[in-house]
Amino acid sequence: MRNSDIWKRAIVEHNAEEYLEAHELFEDLWLEIDNRDEKDIVQTLAQADALAVHIQTGNVKAAQRLMRQLPELFQTFPENYRNTNLKEMKIWIGQMISVIPPFGEFSLKTKEKPPKLIHS
């Protein structure tokens, strides 16, 4: 399958709130990409969808593990990639970083879902 097809399928799954499937597709795409900057963008999306799964299931420890790497990837996350508007996703990730600490005891109080990814 071509990279553009994997990208499109990942977006469809994400927007259907099938975050686990979207995560897997973004990981597949990540393996196919050679450019480091693009890999970081796709990895951020894969981790954001994994985070959505952990939030839905209340898996606090897994959400915290993602917070050990996601904030670093987030630093260079763009507002647009492959003609897809990522601005709302960037806001959501930033909000999750602010409420989920990477270590320690805490109660996961949010059930907020990530925003849809819209073609721009």
GUBA-924485 format. One record per residue (C-alpha): x, z, y; residue number from 1. Coordinates in pm, 1 decimal. Example, Ala and Ser with C-alpha at 12.3 -4.5 7.8 and 13.67 -1.06 7.14 Angstrom:
<px: 1230.0 pz: 780.0 py: -450.0 pos: 1>
<px: 1367.0 pz: 714.0 py: -106.0 pos: 2>
// end
This chain:
<px: 0.0 pz: 0.0 py: 0.0 pos: 1>
<px: 127.6 pz: -85.5 py: 346.5 pos: 2>
<px: 207.0 pz: 186.8 py: 599.5 pos: 3>
<px: -72.7 pz: 71.0 py: 827.8 pos: 4>
<px: -322.1 pz: 101.6 py: 542.0 pos: 5>
<px: -203.0 pz: 452.2 py: 455.0 pos: 6>
<px: -231.5 pz: 547.9 py: 823.1 pos: 7>
<px: -587.9 pz: 416.7 py: 844.3 pos: 8>
<px: -692.8 pz: 596.0 py: 526.1 pos: 9>
<px: -536.8 pz: 921.9 py: 646.8 pos: 10>
<px: -730.2 pz: 896.7 py: 974.1 pos: 11>
<px: -1056.9 pz: 826.1 py: 789.4 pos: 12>
<px: -1005.0 pz: 1126.0 py: 559.1 pos: 13>
<px: -908.3 pz: 1352.1 py: 849.3 pos: 14>
<px: -1215.5 pz: 1250.4 py: 1049.3 pos: 15>
<px: -1435.0 pz: 1310.3 py: 742.1 pos: 16>
<px: -1292.5 pz: 1665.4 py: 736.1 pos: 17>
<px: -1121.3 pz: 1593.7 py: 404.3 pos: 18>
<px: -808.5 pz: 1766.3 py: 527.9 pos: 19>
<px: -637.4 pz: 1805.1 py: 192.0 pos: 20>
<px: -665.5 pz: 1433.1 py: 118.7 pos: 21>
<px: -553.1 pz: 1348.1 py: 472.8 pos: 22>
<px: -256.6 pz: 1581.7 py: 430.4 pos: 23>
<px: -154.5 pz: 1401.5 py: 110.5 pos: 24>
<px: -186.5 pz: 1060.0 py: 274.2 pos: 25>
<px: 17.7 pz: 1168.1 py: 576.9 pos: 26>
<px: 284.0 pz: 1296.0 py: 336.7 pos: 27>
<px: 282.4 pz: 961.8 py: 154.8 pos: 28>
<px: 329.4 pz: 786.0 py: 486.2 pos: 29>
<px: 605.6 pz: 1028.6 py: 583.9 pos: 30>
<px: 798.2 pz: 926.5 py: 272.9 pos: 31>
<px: 772.8 pz: 558.4 py: 369.3 pos: 32>
<px: 892.6 pz: 590.3 py: 729.4 pos: 33>
<px: 1260.5 pz: 566.1 py: 821.5 pos: 34>
<px: 1245.3 pz: 646.0 py: 1193.6 pos: 35>
<px: 1309.9 pz: 1018.5 py: 1255.2 pos: 36>
<px: 1076.8 pz: 1044.1 py: 1556.0 pos: 37>
<px: 791.7 pz: 882.9 py: 1365.2 pos: 38>
<px: 859.1 pz: 1103.9 py: 1063.7 pos: 39>
<px: 823.4 pz: 1410.6 py: 1287.0 pos: 40>
<px: 488.5 pz: 1288.3 py: 1423.3 pos: 41>
<px: 348.4 pz: 1218.4 py: 1078.5 pos: 42>
<px: 487.4 pz: 1546.1 py: 942.4 pos: 43>
<px: 315.3 pz: 1732.4 py: 1226.1 pos: 44>
<px: -15.8 pz: 1569.1 py: 1134.8 pos: 45>
<px: 36.9 pz: 1648.7 py: 766.1 pos: 46>
<px: 105.6 pz: 2011.2 py: 848.5 pos: 47>
<px: -188.0 pz: 2030.3 py: 1088.8 pos: 48>
<px: -421.1 pz: 1912.0 py: 812.2 pos: 49>
<px: -264.1 pz: 2159.3 py: 567.7 pos: 50>
<px: -324.9 pz: 2428.5 py: 829.7 pos: 51>
<px: -690.3 pz: 2322.1 py: 852.9 pos: 52>
<px: -721.1 pz: 2369.7 py: 475.8 pos: 53>
<px: -564.4 pz: 2716.9 py: 496.1 pos: 54>
<px: -793.5 pz: 2813.7 py: 783.1 pos: 55>
<px: -1099.5 pz: 2696.9 py: 586.8 pos: 56>
<px: -995.1 pz: 2894.1 py: 279.3 pos: 57>
<px: -872.8 pz: 3199.1 py: 471.1 pos: 58>
<px: -522.7 pz: 3168.5 py: 324.7 pos: 59>
<px: -341.9 pz: 3370.5 py: 591.5 pos: 60>
<px: 3.8 pz: 3371.0 py: 430.2 pos: 61>
<px: 6.7 pz: 2991.9 py: 385.4 pos: 62>
<px: -105.8 pz: 2945.5 py: 746.8 pos: 63>
<px: 178.7 pz: 3170.5 py: 857.4 pos: 64>
<px: 433.1 pz: 2970.8 py: 655.7 pos: 65>
<px: 328.8 pz: 2660.4 py: 849.2 pos: 66>
<px: 383.3 pz: 2848.7 py: 1174.6 pos: 67>
<px: 752.8 pz: 2876.4 py: 1089.2 pos: 68>
<px: 804.3 pz: 2501.4 py: 1130.7 pos: 69>
<px: 500.6 pz: 2360.9 py: 1310.7 pos: 70>
<px: 592.7 pz: 2499.5 py: 1655.9 pos: 71>
<px: 927.5 pz: 2316.6 py: 1645.5 pos: 72>
<px: 767.7 pz: 1986.9 py: 1541.1 pos: 73>
<px: 501.6 pz: 2038.9 py: 1806.9 pos: 74>
<px: 761.5 pz: 2024.7 py: 2085.8 pos: 75>
<px: 793.1 pz: 1645.4 py: 2060.3 pos: 76>
<px: 439.2 pz: 1565.2 py: 1941.1 pos: 77>
<px: 303.8 pz: 1279.3 py: 2155.8 pos: 78>
<px: -43.0 pz: 1227.5 py: 2297.1 pos: 79>
<px: -66.3 pz: 879.3 py: 2144.9 pos: 80>
<px: 74.9 pz: 721.5 py: 1829.2 pos: 81>
<px: -18.6 pz: 399.9 py: 1647.9 pos: 82>
<px: -298.0 pz: 341.3 py: 1898.4 pos: 83>
<px: -449.3 pz: 678.0 py: 1811.0 pos: 84>
<px: -523.4 pz: 936.8 py: 2075.4 pos: 85>
<px: -354.6 pz: 1261.8 py: 1970.1 pos: 86>
<px: -414.9 pz: 1456.5 py: 2291.4 pos: 87>
<px: -695.5 pz: 1674.4 py: 2149.8 pos: 88>
<px: -498.9 pz: 1731.2 py: 1829.6 pos: 89>
<px: -200.8 pz: 1841.4 py: 2036.9 pos: 90>
<px: -423.3 pz: 2091.3 py: 2219.1 pos: 91>
<px: -564.0 pz: 2221.6 py: 1889.0 pos: 92>
<px: -219.7 pz: 2264.9 py: 1735.0 pos: 93>
<px: -104.3 pz: 2450.5 py: 2047.8 pos: 94>
<px: -405.5 pz: 2681.7 py: 2022.0 pos: 95>
<px: -335.3 pz: 2752.8 py: 1655.6 pos: 96>
<px: 29.1 pz: 2828.1 py: 1735.4 pos: 97>
<px: -88.5 pz: 3080.9 py: 1994.0 pos: 98>
<px: -323.0 pz: 3266.0 py: 1754.6 pos: 99>
<px: -138.2 pz: 3253.2 py: 1419.7 pos: 100>
<px: 189.6 pz: 3445.1 py: 1416.6 pos: 101>
<px: 463.9 pz: 3324.8 py: 1178.9 pos: 102>
<px: 516.5 pz: 3675.3 py: 1036.0 pos: 103>
<px: 342.1 pz: 4008.9 py: 1009.0 pos: 104>
<px: -4.8 pz: 4132.7 py: 942.6 pos: 105>
<px: -295.9 pz: 3975.3 py: 1122.8 pos: 106>
<px: -653.9 pz: 3876.1 py: 1063.9 pos: 107>
<px: -737.3 pz: 3506.1 py: 1069.4 pos: 108>
<px: -1041.7 pz: 3503.9 py: 1293.9 pos: 109>
<px: -1068.8 pz: 3134.4 py: 1371.8 pos: 110>
<px: -1254.0 pz: 2878.7 py: 1165.7 pos: 111>
<px: -1202.7 pz: 2612.8 py: 1430.6 pos: 112>
<px: -1160.1 pz: 2267.5 py: 1283.9 pos: 113>
<px: -910.7 pz: 2017.7 py: 1419.1 pos: 114>
<px: -1051.8 pz: 1744.6 py: 1642.9 pos: 115>
<px: -1122.1 pz: 1392.5 py: 1528.3 pos: 116>
<px: -845.2 pz: 1137.1 py: 1565.7 pos: 117>
<px: -976.7 pz: 851.9 py: 1780.2 pos: 118>
<px: -842.4 pz: 500.1 py: 1803.7 pos: 119>
<px: -737.3 pz: 435.5 py: 2164.2 pos: 120>
// end
